[in-house]
Amino acid sequence: MEKYCRNSQIIDGELEDSQVMMHLEKGKYFGLNPVGKRIWDLIQQPKGFDEIVENLLNEFNVEKERCEVEVKSFLDNAIQNEVIEKRQLD
């Protein structure tokens, strides 16, 4: 099963209600809004796409279809920037 997890080359910290991160190898900084921060918190332990969406649906007032589209977009962007990794885990 594909699961999403944090890239170990990222250091992070909270700043008010958002998350700031730095990619150690690339020297790039990233910032996350509260929803992105929540996804980051959720994948402290590897999670599947459906697990992430289910958690967000329980916590935020959002339609399932919109949540799925936005989570996929966030994850794809984070993978492209090497902030998050997608792995095959059992």
C-alpha positions as CSV (number, residue, x, y, z in Angstrom):
1,M,0.0,0.0,0.0
2,E,1.3,3.5,-0.9
3,K,1.8,5.7,2.2
4,Y,3.0,9.2,2.6
5,C,5.7,10.1,5.0
6,R,8.0,13.0,5.9
7,N,11.3,13.4,4.2
8,S,14.0,13.0,6.9
9,Q,16.0,15.9,5.4
10,I,13.3,18.4,6.5
11,I,13.6,20.3,9.8
12,D,10.5,22.1,10.9
13,G,9.0,24.3,13.6
14,E,5.7,26.1,14.4
15,L,5.2,29.8,13.8
16,E,1.9,30.9,15.2
17,D,-0.7,28.8,13.4
18,S,1.5,27.7,10.5
19,Q,4.5,25.4,10.0
20,V,7.9,26.5,8.6
21,M,10.3,24.0,7.2
22,M,13.7,23.8,5.7
23,H,15.1,21.2,3.3
24,L,18.6,20.6,4.6
25,E,20.2,19.4,1.4
26,K,18.6,22.0,-0.8
27,G,18.6,24.9,1.6
28,K,15.0,25.8,0.7
29,Y,12.4,27.1,3.1
30,F,8.7,26.2,2.9
31,G,5.7,27.4,4.8
32,L,2.4,25.5,5.4
33,N,-1.0,26.9,6.1
34,P,-3.1,25.3,8.9
35,V,-4.5,22.5,6.7
36,G,-1.0,21.8,5.3
37,K,0.3,21.8,8.8
38,R,-2.3,19.3,9.8
39,I,-1.4,17.0,7.0
40,W,2.3,17.3,8.0
41,D,1.3,16.3,11.6
42,L,-0.8,13.4,10.3
43,I,2.1,11.9,8.4
44,Q,4.5,11.9,11.3
45,Q,3.7,8.2,11.0
46,P,3.2,7.0,7.4
47,K,-0.5,7.3,6.2
48,G,-2.3,6.3,3.1
49,F,-4.2,8.9,1.0
50,D,-7.6,7.7,2.3
51,E,-6.5,7.9,5.9
52,I,-5.3,11.5,5.4
53,V,-8.6,12.5,3.8
54,E,-10.7,10.8,6.4
55,N,-8.9,12.6,9.2
56,L,-9.4,16.0,7.5
57,L,-13.1,15.3,6.8
58,N,-13.6,14.7,10.5
59,E,-11.7,17.9,11.5
60,F,-12.7,20.4,8.8
61,N,-15.9,21.5,7.3
62,V,-15.2,20.5,3.7
63,E,-16.9,18.4,1.0
64,K,-15.2,15.0,0.4
65,E,-14.6,15.7,-3.3
66,R,-12.9,19.0,-2.7
67,C,-10.9,17.6,0.2
68,E,-9.6,14.8,-2.1
69,V,-8.6,17.2,-4.9
70,E,-6.9,19.6,-2.5
71,V,-5.1,16.8,-0.6
72,K,-3.8,15.3,-3.8
73,S,-2.6,18.6,-5.1
74,F,-0.8,19.3,-1.8
75,L,0.8,15.9,-1.7
76,D,1.9,16.0,-5.3
77,N,3.4,19.5,-4.8
78,A,5.2,18.4,-1.6
79,I,6.6,15.3,-3.3
80,Q,7.8,17.4,-6.2
81,N,9.6,19.7,-3.7
82,E,10.9,16.6,-1.9
83,V,9.2,17.6,1.4
84,I,7.1,14.4,1.5
85,E,7.9,11.0,0.2
86,K,5.5,8.3,-1.1
87,R,6.6,4.7,-0.3
88,Q,5.2,1.2,-0.8
89,L,4.6,-0.1,2.7
90,D,2.7,-3.2,3.9
